[in-house]
Amino acid sequence: MKASRKRRNLVILIVIIIIVALNFVKTPYFVEKPGAAESINGLKVKVKGHKVKGAFMLVYIYVGQANVYQYLWAKYDRNKYTTLVKEEAIKLPNENEEEYNLRQLDYMKGAQRAATYIAYKKAKKHPKLEKKKGILILDVISSMPSAKVLQSGDIIIGAEGKKVRSIDQMAAFKGKKVG
């Protein structure tokens, strides 16, 4: 009797460990689905000079790498707006989690700057675009010479005593020695 109780408890413990562990197993898929919707009715909205009536909502989109449970939920939840996307369609080749997050943060900051600029223009203000400080390194190919001195997240602000703020300016240094 005691042996069967110990065996049953051991089986239950193993099942619980497996259930918890599957929460940390990442699949090669990302889930895209609508997130929260927040009212922006407090803002006065005009389109082409005319006040717009109705409810306005800011809708967030969730994009995240699916664990086993999220994958199964997205696959069978019957929500036509929930989609599973293969990792290759979201991440760049050989891109790790840190590089992916850095790229997403850069995209988000760019979108925020653009939205702020447009809002000021619509308010008949005279916004100035912030000049880029340099070139953000999102990824470094390990077999290239630059991998010895650059890493993801670095910002190139100059080369050979000259300021560099764009890829076009950087192209002038193509073929030069790195280091």
VEXVEX-226830 format. One record per residue: residue number from 1; z, y, x of N, C-alpha, C in turn. Coordinates in steps of 0.02 Angstrom, whole numbers, plus 50000, padded with zeros to 5 digits. Layout:
BEGIN
(r NUM,(Z,Y,X),(Z,Y,X),(Z,Y,X)),
...
% end
This chain:
BEGIN
(r 1,(50000,49940,50041),(50000,50000,50000),(50000,50063,50043)),
(r 2,(50044,50066,50093),(50047,50124,50138),(49982,50131,50178)),
(r 3,(49953,50076,50199),(49891,50077,50238),(49834,50105,50195)),
(r 4,(49830,50086,50132),(49777,50112,50089),(49786,50186,50075)),
(r 5,(49849,50209,50069),(49863,50280,50058),(49843,50320,50120)),
(r 6,(49859,50294,50180),(49840,50328,50242),(49764,50331,50248)),
(r 7,(49732,50277,50231),(49659,50274,50235),(49628,50325,50186)),
(r 8,(49654,50328,50125),(49630,50375,50075),(49640,50447,50099)),
(r 9,(49698,50462,50126),(49713,50529,50152),(49667,50547,50210)),
(r 10,(49654,50498,50253),(49608,50510,50309),(49538,50524,50284)),
(r 11,(49515,50487,50235),(49448,50498,50206),(49445,50568,50175)),
(r 12,(49497,50587,50138),(49499,50653,50107),(49497,50707,50161)),
(r 13,(49535,50699,50214),(49536,50747,50269),(49467,50752,50301)),
(r 14,(49435,50697,50313),(49368,50697,50344),(49318,50732,50298)),
(r 15,(49321,50719,50234),(49275,50751,50186),(49287,50827,50186)),
(r 16,(49349,50848,50187),(49365,50920,50188),(49338,50952,50252)),
(r 17,(49347,50919,50308),(49322,50945,50372),(49246,50952,50370)),
(r 18,(49212,50902,50342),(49139,50905,50337),(49117,50962,50291)),
(r 19,(49151,50969,50234),(49134,51023,50187),(49143,51091,50220)),
(r 20,(49197,51101,50256),(49209,51165,50290),(49159,51174,50346)),
(r 21,(49145,51122,50385),(49098,51128,50441),(49028,51146,50418)),
(r 22,(49007,51120,50360),(48939,51136,50336),(48931,51210,50320)),
(r 23,(48986,51245,50309),(48983,51316,50297),(48960,51354,50359)),
(r 24,(48969,51325,50418),(48951,51358,50481),(48884,51333,50510)),
(r 25,(48852,51286,50477),(48788,51260,50500),(48733,51305,50473)),
(r 26,(48696,51338,50519),(48642,51383,50500),(48578,51343,50490)),
(r 27,(48540,51360,50439),(48475,51329,50427),(48421,51374,50457)),
(r 28,(48360,51349,50464),(48306,51392,50490),(48275,51436,50435)),
(r 29,(48316,51455,50385),(48293,51496,50330),(48339,51556,50320)),
(r 30,(48309,51610,50294),(48346,51669,50274),(48341,51675,50199)),
(r 31,(48394,51701,50168),(48395,51713,50096),(48383,51787,50085)),
(r 32,(48337,51803,50041),(48325,51872,50019),(48339,51874,49945)),
(r 33,(48383,51920,49925),(48398,51926,49853),(48425,51996,49839)),
(r 34,(48418,52017,49777),(48446,52083,49760),(48522,52082,49770)),
(r 35,(48547,52137,49797),(48619,52144,49806),(48647,52188,49752)),
(r 36,(48696,52228,49770),(48729,52272,49722),(48682,52328,49700)),
(r 37,(48695,52354,49641),(48659,52412,49615),(48710,52466,49599)),
(r 38,(48701,52524,49630),(48748,52579,49619),(48713,52637,49586)),
(r 39,(48747,52666,49537),(48719,52723,49501),(48716,52784,49546)),
(r 40,(48660,52819,49542),(48654,52884,49577),(48640,52939,49526)),
(r 41,(48665,52928,49465),(48653,52976,49411),(48685,53044,49425)),
(r 42,(48734,53047,49469),(48766,53110,49487),(48719,53157,49523)),
(r 43,(48665,53131,49551),(48616,53172,49587),(48566,53201,49537)),
(r 44,(48545,53261,49548),(48494,53291,49506),(48427,53270,49533)),
(r 45,(48390,53232,49494),(48326,53205,49518),(48269,53241,49484)),
(r 46,(48222,53264,49524),(48162,53297,49499),(48102,53265,49533)),
(r 47,(48050,53256,49494),(47987,53231,49521),(47934,53282,49505)),
(r 48,(47902,53308,49555),(47851,53361,49548),(47877,53419,49507)),
(r 49,(47940,53438,49520),(47968,53497,49487),(47997,53485,49418)),
(r 50,(47990,53425,49391),(48015,53410,49324),(48077,53366,49328)),
(r 51,(48129,53386,49290),(48190,53346,49288),(48174,53278,49256)),
(r 52,(48198,53226,49286),(48185,53159,49262),(48245,53134,49223)),
(r 53,(48232,53106,49165),(48285,53080,49123),(48289,53005,49133)),
(r 54,(48349,52978,49123),(48358,52906,49129),(48411,52889,49180)),
(r 55,(48421,52825,49190),(48471,52801,49237),(48437,52787,49304)),
(r 56,(48470,52807,49357),(48444,52794,49423),(48494,52751,49461)),
(r 57,(48468,52698,49491),(48511,52652,49527),(48484,52643,49598)),
(r 58,(48530,52638,49645),(48513,52622,49714),(48526,52547,49721)),
(r 59,(48474,52509,49734),(48481,52436,49737),(48477,52414,49810)),
(r 60,(48525,52375,49829),(48527,52347,49896),(48493,52279,49896)),
(r 61,(48463,52262,49951),(48432,52197,49959),(48471,52159,50012)),
(r 62,(48493,52099,49995),(48529,52057,50043),(48479,52014,50080)),
(r 63,(48483,52014,50146),(48444,51970,50188),(48492,51940,50239)),
(r 64,(48498,51875,50239),(48544,51843,50286),(48524,51771,50300)),
(r 65,(48540,51748,50360),(48524,51679,50377),(48568,51633,50335)),
(r 66,(48536,51584,50305),(48570,51540,50258),(48606,51483,50293)),
(r 67,(48668,51471,50271),(48701,51409,50291),(48679,51356,50241)),
(r 68,(48704,51296,50247),(48682,51240,50204),(48693,51257,50130)),
(r 69,(48751,51283,50113),(48767,51298,50043),(48724,51355,50016)),
(r 70,(48715,51407,50055),(48673,51463,50033),(48601,51441,50023)),
(r 71,(48577,51397,50067),(48510,51370,50060),(48503,51333,49994)),
(r 72,(48550,51287,49980),(48547,51248,49918),(48553,51293,49857)),
(r 73,(48597,51343,49860),(48606,51389,49804),(48541,51427,49791)),
(r 74,(48511,51453,49843),(48449,51492,49835),(48392,51447,49811)),
(r 75,(48390,51386,49833),(48336,51341,49815),(48339,51322,49741)),
(r 76,(48399,51317,49714),(48406,51291,49646),(48438,51339,49596)),
(r 77,(48445,51403,49613),(48480,51449,49567),(48436,51476,49511)),
(r 78,(48371,51465,49514),(48323,51486,49462),(48317,51561,49454)),
(r 79,(48339,51599,49503),(48331,51672,49501),(48264,51687,49534)),
(r 80,(48218,51715,49496),(48150,51726,49523),(48149,51778,49579)),
(r 81,(48203,51816,49587),(48206,51867,49639),(48239,51842,49703)),
(r 82,(48266,51783,49702),(48296,51754,49762),(48243,51712,49797)),
(r 83,(48232,51726,49861),(48182,51689,49898),(48210,51663,49964)),
(r 84,(48182,51607,49985),(48198,51579,50050),(48139,51595,50096)),
(r 85,(48154,51622,50154),(48102,51642,50201),(48115,51606,50267)),
(r 86,(48063,51576,50295),(48072,51542,50359),(48092,51591,50413)),
(r 87,(48133,51567,50459),(48160,51609,50512),(48104,51643,50552)),
(r 88,(48048,51608,50563),(47993,51637,50603),(47964,51699,50570)),
(r 89,(47971,51705,50504),(47944,51763,50469),(47992,51823,50473)),
(r 90,(48053,51812,50494),(48104,51864,50498),(48116,51885,50571)),
(r 91,(48125,51835,50613),(48142,51849,50683),(48079,51847,50727)),
(r 92,(48082,51884,50781),(48029,51881,50831),(48035,51816,50871)),
(r 93,(47982,51793,50903),(47987,51732,50944),(48041,51739,50998)),
(r 94,(48082,51689,51004),(48136,51685,51054),(48189,51740,51046)),
(r 95,(48192,51771,50989),(48241,51824,50977),(48308,51793,50959)),
(r 96,(48361,51813,50995),(48427,51786,50978),(48460,51831,50926)),
(r 97,(48520,51811,50904),(48555,51846,50851),(48570,51919,50869)),
(r 98,(48591,51930,50931),(48607,51998,50955),(48545,52043,50954)),
(r 99,(48489,52017,50978),(48427,52055,50979),(48402,52070,50908)),
(r 100,(48408,52020,50864),(48388,52029,50794),(48430,52085,50762)),
(r 101,(48496,52082,50771),(48540,52133,50742),(48526,52202,50771)),
(r 102,(48511,52206,50835),(48494,52270,50867),(48430,52299,50837)),
(r 103,(48381,52256,50826),(48317,52278,50797),(48328,52303,50725)),
(r 104,(48368,52266,50687),(48382,52286,50618),(48419,52353,50615)),
(r 105,(48467,52362,50661),(48504,52425,50664),(48457,52483,50681)),
(r 106,(48410,52471,50728),(48362,52523,50746),(48318,52540,50686)),
(r 107,(48295,52490,50648),(48255,52502,50588),(48295,52543,50537)),
(r 108,(48359,52525,50528),(48401,52559,50479),(48411,52632,50499)),
(r 109,(48425,52645,50563),(48434,52714,50586),(48370,52754,50576)),
(r 110,(48314,52724,50590),(48249,52758,50579),(48238,52775,50506)),
(r 111,(48255,52729,50462),(48248,52741,50390),(48295,52796,50367)),
(r 112,(48356,52796,50393),(48404,52849,50375),(48379,52917,50398)),
(r 113,(48352,52921,50459),(48325,52984,50484),(48267,53008,50441)),
(r 114,(48223,52962,50422),(48165,52980,50381),(48188,53004,50312)),
(r 115,(48236,52969,50282),(48261,52988,50215),(48295,53056,50218)),
(r 116,(48333,53069,50270),(48367,53134,50278),(48315,53189,50286)),
(r 117,(48265,53178,50327),(48213,53227,50338),(48178,53244,50272)),
(r 118,(48159,53193,50234),(48124,53203,50170),(48168,53240,50121)),
(r 119,(48232,53222,50118),(48279,53256,50072),(48284,53330,50088)),
(r 120,(48289,53347,50152),(48293,53418,50171),(48227,53454,50155)),
(r 121,(48171,53421,50166),(48106,53451,50150),(48102,53465,50075)),
(r 122,(48124,53417,50034),(48122,53425,49961),(48168,53481,49939)),
(r 123,(48221,53492,49976),(48269,53546,49961),(48245,53613,49989)),
(r 124,(48184,53614,50012),(48153,53674,50041),(48191,53701,50101)),
(r 125,(48220,53656,50137),(48253,53674,50201),(48201,53662,50256)),
(r 126,(48217,53681,50316),(48171,53673,50371),(48201,53625,50423)),
(r 127,(48197,53560,50407),(48228,53512,50454),(48187,53505,50517)),
(r 128,(48220,53486,50569),(48186,53471,50632),(48198,53398,50648)),
(r 129,(48146,53365,50667),(48154,53295,50686),(48188,53292,50754)),
(r 130,(48236,53248,50758),(48271,53238,50821),(48224,53203,50870)),
(r 131,(48219,53231,50929),(48177,53199,50979),(48211,53137,51005)),
(r 132,(48170,53085,51014),(48197,53023,51041),(48222,53034,51112)),
(r 133,(48276,53001,51128),(48306,53009,51194),(48273,52962,51245)),
(r 134,(48236,52914,51221),(48205,52866,51266),(48176,52808,51227)),
(r 135,(48165,52754,51261),(48136,52694,51231),(48190,52640,51228)),
(r 136,(48204,52617,51167),(48254,52565,51156),(48223,52498,51173)),
(r 137,(48257,52460,51216),(48234,52393,51235),(48263,52344,51184)),
(r 138,(48218,52312,51145),(48240,52264,51095),(48242,52193,51122)),
(r 139,(48197,52178,51169),(48193,52110,51195),(48165,52113,51265)),
(r 140,(48186,52067,51307),(48160,52062,51375),(48138,51990,51386)),
(r 141,(48078,51982,51408),(48052,51914,51423),(48081,51892,51489)),
(r 142,(48117,51837,51487),(48156,51815,51546),(48112,51800,51607)),
(r 143,(48049,51783,51598),(48006,51767,51655),(47974,51830,51686)),
(r 144,(47984,51887,51657),(47954,51949,51683),(48000,51981,51734)),
(r 145,(47973,52018,51783),(48014,52051,51834),(48066,52099,51804)),
(r 146,(48050,52131,51748),(48096,52179,51718),(48161,52146,51694)),
(r 147,(48160,52080,51684),(48220,52045,51660),(48277,52050,51711)),
(r 148,(48261,52065,51774),(48313,52071,51825),(48353,52135,51818)),
(r 149,(48323,52186,51785),(48357,52252,51781),(48367,52277,51710)),
(r 150,(48332,52248,51661),(48339,52271,51592),(48369,52216,51549)),
(r 151,(48403,52239,51496),(48427,52192,51446),(48421,52223,51377)),
(r 152,(48424,52182,51326),(48419,52205,51258),(48472,52258,51245)),
(r 153,(48452,52314,51215),(48499,52369,51201),(48495,52426,51251)),
(r 154,(48464,52415,51308),(48456,52469,51357),(48408,52522,51329)),
(r 155,(48416,52583,51352),(48371,52637,51333),(48342,52667,51397)),
(r 156,(48276,52665,51402),(48241,52694,51460),(48232,52768,51446)),
(r 157,(48261,52811,51488),(48256,52883,51477),(48211,52917,51529)),
(r 158,(48193,52880,51581),(48151,52909,51632),(48128,52858,51682)),
(r 159,(48078,52876,51720),(48053,52833,51773),(48021,52878,51826)),
(r 160,(48035,52862,51888),(48008,52900,51945),(48019,52975,51937)),
(r 161,(48078,52994,51913),(48097,53064,51906),(48067,53100,51847)),
(r 162,(48032,53064,51803),(48001,53096,51744),(48034,53069,51681)),
(r 163,(48043,53113,51630),(48072,53092,51566),(48022,53047,51530)),
(r 164,(48049,52997,51497),(48007,52951,51458),(48037,52947,51388)),
(r 165,(47996,52963,51337),(48020,52962,51268),(47977,52920,51223)),
(r 166,(47921,52895,51248),(47876,52855,51205),(47844,52799,51246)),
(r 167,(47818,52751,51210),(47782,52696,51242),(47721,52722,51279)),
(r 168,(47688,52772,51250),(47629,52801,51282),(47647,52830,51351)),
(r 169,(47703,52865,51354),(47725,52893,51418),(47743,52837,51467)),
(r 170,(47771,52784,51441),(47792,52727,51483),(47731,52691,51513)),
(r 171,(47676,52693,51476),(47615,52658,51498),(47590,52684,51565)),
(r 172,(47606,52745,51581),(47584,52775,51644),(47615,52738,51704)),
(r 173,(47669,52702,51692),(47704,52667,51746),(47686,52593,51749)),
(r 174,(47637,52572,51711),(47616,52502,51708),(47595,52479,51778)),
(r 175,(47621,52422,51798),(47603,52394,51863),(47646,52420,51919)),
(r 176,(47690,52467,51906),(47734,52493,51959),(47790,52444,51972)),
(r 177,(47820,52447,52030),(47874,52403,52048),(47937,52418,52007)),
(r 178,(47968,52366,51982),(48029,52372,51942),(48089,52366,51987)),
(r 179,(48140,52407,51972),(48202,52398,52011),(48232,52460,52035)),
% end
